[in-house]
């Protein structure tokens, strides 16, 4: 599933959602799979992954770990 990305640095929960998607375009699909269907919302894009997870009742560290696994960054 993971495409080659220019940035192989792991994703952390304090990163801004917009920055994650810019650096790792496939992250958008992974985030939608875990229940974050509103990631294209301008307000959501300015939140950290931790803040976005809190709104959706998700554990930010688990989501970051899942992103890193699915995108082969970890």
Biopython code that builds the backbone (N, CA, C, O; Angstrom):
import numpy as np
from Bio.PDB.StructureBuilder import StructureBuilder

atoms = [
    (1, "UNK", "N", (0.813, -1.190, 0.000)),
    (1, "UNK", "CA", (0.000, 0.000, 0.000)),
    (1, "UNK", "C", (0.856, 1.253, 0.000)),
    (1, "UNK", "O", (0.509, 2.243, -0.644)),
    (2, "UNK", "N", (1.949, 1.220, 0.702)),
    (2, "UNK", "CA", (2.773, 2.416, 0.824)),
    (2, "UNK", "C", (3.494, 2.692, -0.481)),
    (2, "UNK", "O", (4.126, 1.810, -1.063)),
    (3, "UNK", "N", (3.387, 3.923, -0.923)),
    (3, "UNK", "CA", (4.137, 4.355, -2.086)),
    (3, "UNK", "C", (5.434, 4.953, -1.594)),
    (3, "UNK", "O", (5.554, 5.315, -0.423)),
    (4, "UNK", "N", (6.407, 5.059, -2.482)),
    (4, "UNK", "CA", (7.655, 5.690, -2.100)),
    (4, "UNK", "C", (7.388, 7.148, -1.754)),
    (4, "UNK", "O", (6.761, 7.874, -2.526)),
    (5, "UNK", "N", (7.857, 7.559, -0.615)),
    (5, "UNK", "CA", (7.706, 8.951, -0.212)),
    (5, "UNK", "C", (9.083, 9.557, -0.088)),
    (5, "UNK", "O", (10.069, 8.853, 0.129)),
    (6, "UNK", "N", (9.143, 10.872, -0.227)),
    (6, "UNK", "CA", (10.418, 11.547, -0.123)),
    (6, "UNK", "C", (10.899, 11.588, 1.320)),
    (6, "UNK", "O", (12.104, 11.544, 1.569)),
    (7, "UNK", "N", (9.987, 11.670, 2.263)),
    (7, "UNK", "CA", (10.322, 11.810, 3.664)),
    (7, "UNK", "C", (10.053, 10.490, 4.370)),
    (7, "UNK", "O", (8.904, 10.058, 4.462)),
    (8, "UNK", "N", (11.085, 9.857, 4.861)),
    (8, "UNK", "CA", (10.923, 8.582, 5.557)),
    (8, "UNK", "C", (10.954, 8.760, 7.073)),
    (8, "UNK", "O", (11.062, 7.774, 7.802)),
    (9, "UNK", "N", (10.862, 10.005, 7.565)),
    (9, "UNK", "CA", (10.828, 10.235, 9.002)),
    (9, "UNK", "C", (9.505, 9.748, 9.560)),
    (9, "UNK", "O", (8.457, 9.961, 8.950)),
    (10, "UNK", "N", (9.541, 9.090, 10.722)),
    (10, "UNK", "CA", (8.306, 8.595, 11.319)),
    (10, "UNK", "C", (7.345, 9.727, 11.677)),
    (10, "UNK", "O", (7.762, 10.848, 11.969)),
    (11, "UNK", "N", (6.074, 9.415, 11.650)),
    (11, "UNK", "CA", (5.018, 10.360, 12.020)),
    (11, "UNK", "C", (4.851, 10.307, 13.531)),
    (11, "UNK", "O", (4.861, 9.234, 14.134)),
    (12, "UNK", "N", (4.697, 11.485, 14.135)),
    (12, "UNK", "CA", (4.453, 11.559, 15.574)),
    (12, "UNK", "C", (3.135, 12.285, 15.816)),
    (12, "UNK", "O", (2.639, 13.002, 14.947)),
    (13, "UNK", "N", (2.587, 12.095, 16.984)),
    (13, "UNK", "CA", (1.270, 12.640, 17.300)),
    (13, "UNK", "C", (1.263, 14.169, 17.403)),
    (13, "UNK", "O", (0.194, 14.778, 17.364)),
    (14, "UNK", "N", (2.417, 14.787, 17.530)),
    (14, "UNK", "CA", (2.449, 16.248, 17.626)),
    (14, "UNK", "C", (2.563, 16.933, 16.257)),
    (14, "UNK", "O", (2.569, 18.162, 16.177)),
    (15, "UNK", "N", (2.651, 16.151, 15.197)),
    (15, "UNK", "CA", (2.731, 16.726, 13.850)),
    (15, "UNK", "C", (1.372, 17.256, 13.406)),
    (15, "UNK", "O", (0.335, 16.719, 13.797)),
    (16, "UNK", "N", (1.376, 18.306, 12.590)),
    (16, "UNK", "CA", (0.152, 18.888, 12.045)),
    (16, "UNK", "C", (-0.364, 17.965, 10.935)),
    (16, "UNK", "O", (0.406, 17.499, 10.095)),
    (17, "UNK", "N", (-1.667, 17.710, 10.945)),
    (17, "UNK", "CA", (-2.268, 16.782, 9.978)),
    (17, "UNK", "C", (-1.933, 17.196, 8.542)),
    (17, "UNK", "O", (-1.597, 16.344, 7.720)),
    (18, "UNK", "N", (-2.020, 18.474, 8.236)),
    (18, "UNK", "CA", (-1.700, 18.957, 6.885)),
    (18, "UNK", "C", (-0.268, 18.591, 6.496)),
    (18, "UNK", "O", (-0.020, 18.166, 5.368)),
    (19, "UNK", "N", (0.670, 18.754, 7.424)),
    (19, "UNK", "CA", (2.067, 18.443, 7.136)),
    (19, "UNK", "C", (2.262, 16.944, 6.902)),
    (19, "UNK", "O", (3.037, 16.534, 6.038)),
    (20, "UNK", "N", (1.550, 16.140, 7.682)),
    (20, "UNK", "CA", (1.631, 14.684, 7.493)),
    (20, "UNK", "C", (1.176, 14.322, 6.083)),
    (20, "UNK", "O", (1.825, 13.531, 5.399)),
    (21, "UNK", "N", (0.050, 14.906, 5.649)),
    (21, "UNK", "CA", (-0.505, 14.572, 4.335)),
    (21, "UNK", "C", (0.373, 15.102, 3.209)),
    (21, "UNK", "O", (0.506, 14.453, 2.171)),
    (22, "UNK", "N", (0.967, 16.262, 3.399)),
    (22, "UNK", "CA", (1.875, 16.794, 2.374)),
    (22, "UNK", "C", (3.104, 15.897, 2.229)),
    (22, "UNK", "O", (3.537, 15.604, 1.115)),
    (23, "UNK", "N", (3.662, 15.464, 3.361)),
    (23, "UNK", "CA", (4.866, 14.634, 3.326)),
    (23, "UNK", "C", (4.568, 13.191, 2.919)),
    (23, "UNK", "O", (5.405, 12.512, 2.324)),
    (24, "UNK", "N", (3.354, 12.737, 3.254)),
    (24, "UNK", "CA", (2.966, 11.345, 3.003)),
    (24, "UNK", "C", (1.538, 11.317, 2.463)),
    (24, "UNK", "O", (0.609, 11.073, 3.232)),
    (25, "UNK", "N", (1.333, 11.558, 1.176)),
    (25, "UNK", "CA", (-0.022, 11.634, 0.618)),
    (25, "UNK", "C", (-0.915, 10.429, 0.929)),
    (25, "UNK", "O", (-2.127, 10.588, 1.074)),
    (26, "UNK", "N", (-0.342, 9.237, 1.033)),
    (26, "UNK", "CA", (-1.142, 8.048, 1.347)),
    (26, "UNK", "C", (-1.700, 8.086, 2.769)),
    (26, "UNK", "O", (-2.589, 7.302, 3.103)),
    (27, "UNK", "N", (-1.195, 8.973, 3.598)),
    (27, "UNK", "CA", (-1.681, 9.081, 4.978)),
    (27, "UNK", "C", (-3.155, 9.471, 5.014)),
    (27, "UNK", "O", (-3.864, 9.094, 5.948)),
    (28, "UNK", "N", (-3.627, 10.211, 4.028)),
    (28, "UNK", "CA", (-5.032, 10.624, 4.007)),
    (28, "UNK", "C", (-5.943, 9.403, 3.990)),
    (28, "UNK", "O", (-6.921, 9.353, 4.736)),
    (29, "UNK", "N", (-5.642, 8.433, 3.162)),
    (29, "UNK", "CA", (-6.454, 7.211, 3.087)),
    (29, "UNK", "C", (-6.390, 6.436, 4.404)),
    (29, "UNK", "O", (-7.406, 5.920, 4.870)),
    (30, "UNK", "N", (-5.215, 6.354, 4.995)),
    (30, "UNK", "CA", (-5.055, 5.630, 6.256)),
    (30, "UNK", "C", (-5.860, 6.318, 7.358)),
    (30, "UNK", "O", (-6.521, 5.650, 8.153)),
    (31, "UNK", "N", (-5.807, 7.640, 7.409)),
    (31, "UNK", "CA", (-6.565, 8.380, 8.423)),
    (31, "UNK", "C", (-8.069, 8.178, 8.243)),
    (31, "UNK", "O", (-8.800, 8.054, 9.226)),
    (32, "UNK", "N", (-8.529, 8.147, 7.009)),
    (32, "UNK", "CA", (-9.956, 7.905, 6.776)),
    (32, "UNK", "C", (-10.357, 6.505, 7.228)),
    (32, "UNK", "O", (-11.465, 6.305, 7.725)),
    (33, "UNK", "N", (-9.460, 5.539, 7.057)),
    (33, "UNK", "CA", (-9.741, 4.170, 7.489)),
    (33, "UNK", "C", (-9.959, 4.064, 8.996)),
    (33, "UNK", "O", (-10.717, 3.210, 9.456)),
    (34, "UNK", "N", (-9.293, 4.931, 9.769)),
    (34, "UNK", "CA", (-9.423, 4.861, 11.234)),
    (34, "UNK", "C", (-10.545, 5.745, 11.753)),
    (34, "UNK", "O", (-10.752, 5.845, 12.962)),
    (35, "UNK", "N", (-11.278, 6.395, 10.832)),
    (35, "UNK", "CA", (-12.440, 7.169, 11.256)),
    (35, "UNK", "C", (-12.313, 8.664, 11.148)),
    (35, "UNK", "O", (-13.182, 9.388, 11.634)),
    (36, "UNK", "N", (-11.261, 9.151, 10.527)),
    (36, "UNK", "CA", (-11.094, 10.593, 10.363)),
    (36, "UNK", "C", (-11.507, 10.996, 8.955)),
    (36, "UNK", "O", (-10.663, 11.298, 8.111)),
    (37, "UNK", "N", (-12.802, 10.998, 8.713)),
    (37, "UNK", "CA", (-13.322, 11.325, 7.391)),
    (37, "UNK", "C", (-13.277, 12.797, 7.067)),
    (37, "UNK", "O", (-13.483, 13.180, 5.915)),
    (38, "UNK", "N", (-13.014, 13.625, 8.047)),
    (38, "UNK", "CA", (-13.047, 15.076, 7.824)),
    (38, "UNK", "C", (-11.651, 15.659, 7.652)),
    (38, "UNK", "O", (-11.449, 16.846, 7.905)),
    (39, "UNK", "N", (-10.695, 14.859, 7.233)),
    (39, "UNK", "CA", (-9.329, 15.366, 7.153)),
    (39, "UNK", "C", (-9.132, 16.440, 6.092)),
    (39, "UNK", "O", (-8.123, 17.145, 6.115)),
    (40, "UNK", "N", (-10.066, 16.579, 5.173)),
    (40, "UNK", "CA", (-9.929, 17.641, 4.173)),
    (40, "UNK", "C", (-10.500, 18.967, 4.660)),
    (40, "UNK", "O", (-10.375, 19.984, 3.978)),
    (41, "UNK", "N", (-11.119, 18.962, 5.822)),
    (41, "UNK", "CA", (-11.667, 20.184, 6.406)),
    (41, "UNK", "C", (-10.512, 21.139, 6.721)),
    (41, "UNK", "O", (-9.533, 20.725, 7.340)),
    (42, "UNK", "N", (-10.606, 22.407, 6.307)),
    (42, "UNK", "CA", (-9.506, 23.348, 6.565)),
    (42, "UNK", "C", (-9.121, 23.444, 8.041)),
    (42, "UNK", "O", (-7.936, 23.545, 8.358)),
    (43, "UNK", "N", (-10.086, 23.414, 8.934)),
    (43, "UNK", "CA", (-9.767, 23.496, 10.360)),
    (43, "UNK", "C", (-9.019, 22.252, 10.816)),
    (43, "UNK", "O", (-8.058, 22.353, 11.579)),
    (44, "UNK", "N", (-9.448, 21.085, 10.358)),
    (44, "UNK", "CA", (-8.810, 19.839, 10.767)),
    (44, "UNK", "C", (-7.372, 19.766, 10.284)),
    (44, "UNK", "O", (-6.514, 19.200, 10.961)),
    (45, "UNK", "N", (-7.108, 20.325, 9.134)),
    (45, "UNK", "CA", (-5.759, 20.274, 8.583)),
    (45, "UNK", "C", (-4.765, 21.076, 9.407)),
    (45, "UNK", "O", (-3.558, 20.851, 9.308)),
    (46, "UNK", "N", (-5.247, 22.002, 10.213)),
    (46, "UNK", "CA", (-4.364, 22.832, 11.026)),
    (46, "UNK", "C", (-4.150, 22.262, 12.420)),
    (46, "UNK", "O", (-3.370, 22.808, 13.200)),
    (47, "UNK", "N", (-4.833, 21.169, 12.740)),
    (47, "UNK", "CA", (-4.692, 20.539, 14.051)),
    (47, "UNK", "C", (-3.519, 19.567, 14.050)),
    (47, "UNK", "O", (-3.108, 19.057, 13.008)),
    (48, "UNK", "N", (-2.998, 19.331, 15.235)),
    (48, "UNK", "CA", (-2.013, 18.258, 15.357)),
    (48, "UNK", "C", (-2.755, 16.932, 15.258)),
    (48, "UNK", "O", (-3.973, 16.875, 15.427)),
    (49, "UNK", "N", (-2.021, 15.888, 14.989)),
    (49, "UNK", "CA", (-2.632, 14.566, 14.943)),
    (49, "UNK", "C", (-3.268, 14.252, 16.297)),
    (49, "UNK", "O", (-4.341, 13.652, 16.359)),
    (50, "UNK", "N", (-2.615, 14.652, 17.360)),
    (50, "UNK", "CA", (-3.139, 14.428, 18.704)),
    (50, "UNK", "C", (-4.481, 15.127, 18.907)),
    (50, "UNK", "O", (-5.414, 14.536, 19.450)),
    (51, "UNK", "N", (-4.579, 16.379, 18.473)),
    (51, "UNK", "CA", (-5.840, 17.131, 18.611)),
    (51, "UNK", "C", (-6.944, 16.501, 17.764)),
    (51, "UNK", "O", (-8.083, 16.377, 18.213)),
    (52, "UNK", "N", (-6.606, 16.109, 16.549)),
    (52, "UNK", "CA", (-7.599, 15.495, 15.668)),
    (52, "UNK", "C", (-8.088, 14.165, 16.247)),
    (52, "UNK", "O", (-9.278, 13.857, 16.175)),
    (53, "UNK", "N", (-7.187, 13.391, 16.810)),
    (53, "UNK", "CA", (-7.571, 12.121, 17.416)),
    (53, "UNK", "C", (-8.478, 12.341, 18.614)),
    (53, "UNK", "O", (-9.433, 11.591, 18.818)),
    (54, "UNK", "N", (-8.188, 13.359, 19.404)),
    (54, "UNK", "CA", (-9.004, 13.645, 20.577)),
    (54, "UNK", "C", (-10.449, 13.932, 20.167)),
    (54, "UNK", "O", (-11.381, 13.457, 20.816)),
    (55, "UNK", "N", (-10.640, 14.699, 19.102)),
    (55, "UNK", "CA", (-11.972, 15.023, 18.604)),
    (55, "UNK", "C", (-12.728, 13.758, 18.200)),
    (55, "UNK", "O", (-13.946, 13.679, 18.358)),
    (56, "UNK", "N", (-12.006, 12.777, 17.681)),
    (56, "UNK", "CA", (-12.622, 11.551, 17.191)),
    (56, "UNK", "C", (-12.582, 10.410, 18.205)),
    (56, "UNK", "O", (-12.987, 9.289, 17.898)),
    (57, "UNK", "N", (-12.100, 10.691, 19.400)),
    (57, "UNK", "CA", (-12.067, 9.667, 20.427)),
    (57, "UNK", "C", (-11.065, 8.560, 20.156)),
    (57, "UNK", "O", (-11.275, 7.412, 20.548)),
    (58, "UNK", "N", (-9.980, 8.904, 19.487)),
    (58, "UNK", "CA", (-8.953, 7.917, 19.142)),
    (58, "UNK", "C", (-7.689, 8.181, 19.948)),
    (58, "UNK", "O", (-7.431, 9.311, 20.364)),
    (59, "UNK", "N", (-6.916, 7.149, 20.162)),
    (59, "UNK", "CA", (-5.634, 7.281, 20.840)),
    (59, "UNK", "C", (-4.591, 7.746, 19.824)),
    (59, "UNK", "O", (-4.300, 7.034, 18.862)),
    (60, "UNK", "N", (-4.036, 8.921, 20.031)),
    (60, "UNK", "CA", (-3.118, 9.524, 19.069)),
    (60, "UNK", "C", (-1.855, 8.694, 18.862)),
    (60, "UNK", "O", (-1.356, 8.588, 17.741)),
    (61, "UNK", "N", (-1.346, 8.116, 19.922)),
    (61, "UNK", "CA", (-0.127, 7.315, 19.778)),
    (61, "UNK", "C", (-0.395, 6.053, 18.966)),
    (61, "UNK", "O", (0.449, 5.632, 18.175)),
    (62, "UNK", "N", (-1.564, 5.449, 19.156)),
    (62, "UNK", "CA", (-1.924, 4.264, 18.364)),
    (62, "UNK", "C", (-2.102, 4.627, 16.898)),
    (62, "UNK", "O", (-1.686, 3.878, 16.015)),
    (63, "UNK", "N", (-2.718, 5.774, 16.638)),
    (63, "UNK", "CA", (-2.922, 6.201, 15.248)),
    (63, "UNK", "C", (-1.573, 6.506, 14.600)),
    (63, "UNK", "O", (-1.346, 6.122, 13.453)),
    (64, "UNK", "N", (-0.677, 7.187, 15.308)),
    (64, "UNK", "CA", (0.651, 7.476, 14.764)),
    (64, "UNK", "C", (1.394, 6.175, 14.462)),
    (64, "UNK", "O", (2.029, 6.045, 13.415)),
    (65, "UNK", "N", (1.311, 5.224, 15.373)),
    (65, "UNK", "CA", (1.960, 3.934, 15.171)),
    (65, "UNK", "C", (1.368, 3.218, 13.945)),
    (65, "UNK", "O", (2.102, 2.644, 13.140)),
    (66, "UNK", "N", (0.046, 3.259, 13.815)),
    (66, "UNK", "CA", (-0.623, 2.627, 12.677)),
    (66, "UNK", "C", (-0.204, 3.299, 11.363)),
    (66, "UNK", "O", (0.069, 2.616, 10.377)),
    (67, "UNK", "N", (-0.153, 4.631, 11.351)),
    (67, "UNK", "CA", (0.295, 5.357, 10.164)),
    (67, "UNK", "C", (1.705, 4.929, 9.781)),
    (67, "UNK", "O", (1.974, 4.628, 8.618)),
    (68, "UNK", "N", (2.601, 4.901, 10.760)),
    (68, "UNK", "CA", (3.991, 4.527, 10.480)),
    (68, "UNK", "C", (4.086, 3.099, 9.946)),
    (68, "UNK", "O", (4.891, 2.816, 9.059)),
    (69, "UNK", "N", (3.270, 2.209, 10.483)),
    (69, "UNK", "CA", (3.267, 0.827, 10.018)),
    (69, "UNK", "C", (2.737, 0.741, 8.596)),
    (69, "UNK", "O", (3.362, 0.120, 7.736)),
    (70, "UNK", "N", (1.587, 1.360, 8.342)),
    (70, "UNK", "CA", (0.965, 1.280, 7.017)),
    (70, "UNK", "C", (1.784, 1.971, 5.944)),
    (70, "UNK", "O", (1.781, 1.543, 4.790)),
    (71, "UNK", "N", (2.488, 3.038, 6.309)),
    (71, "UNK", "CA", (3.282, 3.782, 5.341)),
    (71, "UNK", "C", (4.732, 3.309, 5.310)),
    (71, "UNK", "O", (5.571, 3.884, 4.616)),
    (72, "UNK", "N", (5.013, 2.251, 6.073)),
    (72, "UNK", "CA", (6.355, 1.660, 6.140)),
    (72, "UNK", "C", (7.407, 2.680, 6.532)),
    (72, "UNK", "O", (8.464, 2.778, 5.909)),
    (73, "UNK", "N", (7.095, 3.445, 7.587)),
    (73, "UNK", "CA", (8.026, 4.453, 8.082)),
    (73, "UNK", "C", (8.705, 3.996, 9.376)),
    (73, "UNK", "O", (9.675, 4.608, 9.821)),
    (74, "UNK", "N", (8.202, 2.944, 9.961)),
    (74, "UNK", "CA", (8.750, 2.483, 11.246)),
    (74, "UNK", "C", (9.499, 1.183, 11.069)),
    (74, "UNK", "O", (10.031, 0.640, 12.038)),
]
sb = StructureBuilder()
sb.init_structure("model")
sb.init_model(0)
sb.init_chain("A")
sb.init_seg("    ")
for serial, (resi, resn, name, xyz) in enumerate(atoms, 1):
    if name == "N":
        sb.init_residue(resn, " ", resi, " ")
    sb.init_atom(name, np.array(xyz, "f"), 0.0, 1.0, " ", f" {name:<3s}", serial, name[0])
structure = sb.get_structure()
